Amino acid sequence: MSPTDATGGGSVVSETGLELELDDGRVLRGYDTGAGGAGERLTVFWQHGTPNIGAPPGPLLPDSARLGIRWVSYDRPGYGGSTPRPGRDIASAADDVRAVADALGIGRFAVMGHSGGGPHALACGALLSDRVLAVVAVAALAPFGAEGLDWFAGMMPSGATGLRAAAEGRAAKEAYEADAAYDPEMFTPADHAALAGEWSWFGDVVGPAVAGGPGGLIDDDLAYVAPWGCDPARVAAPVLLLHGGEDRIVPSAHGRWLAGRCPDAELRLTPADGHISVLGGGPAALEWLAARAA
């Protein structure tokens, strides 16, 4: 990967991937599994959840190689090696994805996001319609205050309390995070089995995300309970929504709401899955993406 000046800033490759300097002085730490040459069929931008860094989803890489999928991703502002972007909203992800794509010379691409990454993936579909081929959103949150949706219904109390604190503003959210503790009950038995198996990969992306403090997580949660800055109804590309019927972090009603809002959406609801185990549908989702790039 050679340095480029496509954004007016510059990029250099470090041992952990791409470091892109933007026009506003921020730095994005990116990741790129590399161009696949003649076998490459599709580039997919990964939008990570909360709190994660942006490394592409390791358990999906073998299927990606088989399908000719190249992953490109980045640490969302405030995580890992990316500079914070105070006041960022969901829509701001489209600016960052455009900058990374331009720097790497990528024209059209698909987007996939899990959990909090789902809204960011949908924002790219809504705001980069000339470049986004398709969107996969897994266990994605719907917009806060969405009409006809009881947004907090079905969430574990610990998760709902943290998001309600965010809705009160930054000071309340910071105070909440100062005493917050991990609640294993947010995950179902199927989730815990997935986390003990191939999706133990999450340990590789959660630890570095919180090592520098809760800043990225706080910025994420503030964005989830504020206006997105875009409407999922504007996503013209095909959308595949994966959701687990037993999800305790993002209840499946969010997926149903999004399926009714996005113009060209398919909802795959797996009744026995939770927030993590639903990623077992990832290989089939990659097949779905590859078919749309053919």
N, C-alpha and C positions, 0 to 999 in steps of 0.2 A: 504494500500500500504506500503510494508516494505522497509526499506533502502536497497540499492543494491550498489555493487561496480563494476558493469559490464563494465564500461568504463575506469576503472583505477582511476576515481574520486569517487564521491559518490552522493547519493541523499537523501534528507529528505523531508518530507511532511510539508508544511506550511498551514496556513489558506486559502491561495489562490491557493494551488495546489502543484505541484512538483517543487523542486529546485534541479537542476542537475549540479554538478560541473564536468567540462570536463578536459581532460588531459592538455589542454593548459591554464588552470586556469580560463577560462570563466565560467559563470553561465548561465544556461538557466532556465527561469521560465516556467514551464509547467502546463498543465491542463489535467485532466483525468476524464471522467464521470463515470469510474469504470467498472470493469469486470462485465458482466451480468450473470455469472454463466451458467446454462444449456441453458438459452435462448439466449445467445450471439452467433451471427452468423458471425460478421465481426467487425474489428477495422478499423476506418477511421481516418487518420491524416488530420487535418484541416490546411490549409495554408492561413493566413489572408491577407487582402488587406492593402493599404496605405492611411492614417496612422491609423492603428488599433493595439490593443494588440491581443493576440492569443486565447482568450476565445472561445470555440466552439460556433457555430451559434445557439443561443437560439431558434429562431423560428422553427428550424428543429428538436429540441429535442423530441417533442411528436411523430413525425413520426419515429425518430430514435429508440425510446423505443419500438414502435410497431414492428419494423423490426429487433430488436435485434442488433442494431448498437451501438458500443462503440466509443466515440470520444476521441482522444488524440491530443493535440496541444501544442504550445509553443509561447511565445513572440519572434518574430524574433530579432536577435542581435541589440541592440540599442533601443529597445522598452521595456516599462514596467520594469519587473524585470530581463531582460536578458542583459548581458554585451555586449557592442559594439564589433563588429568584423571589424576593419578597412580594407577597400578594399574588403569586401566580394562581391562575385558575385552570380548569380542565382544558380549556381551549388552547392554552399556551403550549401544550404538547405539540400541536400542529406546527408551530414556528420552529421548535427544536428538531422535529423530524425532518422538516424541509431543509434545515441547515445541514443536518448530517447527510441526508440524501444528496444534496447539491455538492457537498464536499467530497463525497465518494463517487460522484458521477452516476448516480442511480436515478433513472427516470420514473418508471412506474413500479409499484410494489404493493404488497398486501400488509395488513397490520393485524397483530394478535395480542390480546392482553388478558391477564388473569386478575380477578378480584378488583382492586382499585385501578389496575391497569386497563380494565375493560372500558370505563368511561373515557380514558385517554385515547384508547384505540378508536372508539366511536367518534371522538372529536376529530381525529385525523381523517376519518371517512367523511365527516361533514364538511370540513374546511379545506381538504386537499382532494376534492372530487376529481380533479383532472389527473391525479397521479395514483390514487388508491384503487386497486383492482377488486379487493374484497376485504372484509373485516371478520375476525373471529373474536368474540368477547365471551370469556369463561367466568362464570360466577360474578357477573358485573353488577355494580350498583346502578340504579336508575337516578335521575336528577332529584335532588332534594326538593321536597314540596311538589313532586309530580302529581298532576291532577288525577284523582281516582285511586291513588296508591297510599296506603297507610305505611309510610316509609320505615318506621321503626318496628312494625309488627313482626314478631317471630325472631328478632335478633336476641342473642344472648344478652343478659343485663349488662355484663362488663363491656361488651362492644357498643351497645346502645348508649351507655352512660358516657363513654369516651366521645362519641359523636355528638351527644347532647351538649357536652362541655364545649366542643368546638363551635357549636351553634351559638354559644354565648359569647364567643370571641377568643382572641389569642390568649389573653391573660388567664381566662378560665381553663382553656385547654392546657396551657403550660403548667398551671397549678395541678390539674388532674394528672398529667404525665409524671409529675415529680413524685407521686406516690403510687402510680399504677403498677400492677403486678400481672404476670402472665396467668391466664385462666385456661387450663387445659380443657375445661368443659365446653369451650367454644368449638372444639373439634369433636366429630362423631367417632364411634369406634372404627368406621371405615376410613375416616381421615387419619386416625392414629396408625392404622395398619399401613396406609400409603406413606406416611411420614417415616415409618420404620423400615419401609422398603425402598423402591426406586426414588420416591420423592423425598428421601432423606437429603436430597440435593438442596432443599430449602435451607438447611443448616449452613450451606456455603454462601447464601445470599442474604440471610437475615443477620448473621453475626456482623459482617462488615457494614451493614446498613445502620446498625444502632451503635457501632463502636464509637462514633463521634458525637453521640447524644441523640435526643429525640427530634431534632430540628426538621428533618425530612418528613418524618411521620406527622408532626404537627402541621406542617404546610400542606401535606396531603389531606388530612382530615378537615382542615379549614376549607380546602377547595371542594371537598365532597358535599359540604353543607352550605355552599354558596352557589349562585348561578353559574352554570357551566361556561357560559360565553358562547354557546352554540346549541343547536337543537338536533337530537338524534333523528328527527324527521327529515333532516337535510342529507342524510347518508344515502346517496344514490346507489352506491355499490352494493352487491349482495352481502348480507350479514348472516353469520351463523352464531347463534347463542347457545352455549352449553351451560346447564344449571343443574345442580343436585337438589332433589326434592327435600332432603334432610339438612340442607345448608343452614347452619346456625349463625353464620357471620353475615352473609348476604342472603336473606330469604328468597326463595324461588319466585315470590310475587314480583320481585324486581325484574327477573328475566321475562316473566310473562308481560309486564308492562312494556319493556323495551321491544318485545316481539310485536306488540300492537302499535308501536310508535314508528319503528324503522320501516320504510316503504317496502323493502325487499328482504324480509327476515325469515329465517327458519329457526325455531326453538327446538333443541334436543334436550328434553327434561328427563333425567334418569332418577326415578323415585328414591332409590336406596342410597344415592350418593350425597356426600357432604361437600364442604368447601374445597378440600384437597383431592379427595378420591375422584371427583368429577373430571380431574385431569387425565384419568384413564381414557377418556374420549379424545385425548389430544392427537394420537396417530390418525384416527378417522377424520379429525378436523383438518389435519395436514393434507390428507387425500382430497378433501373437499376443496382446499385452497389450490392444490396443484391442478385439479380439474378446471378451475377457473382461469388458470394461467395458460392453459393449453391453446 
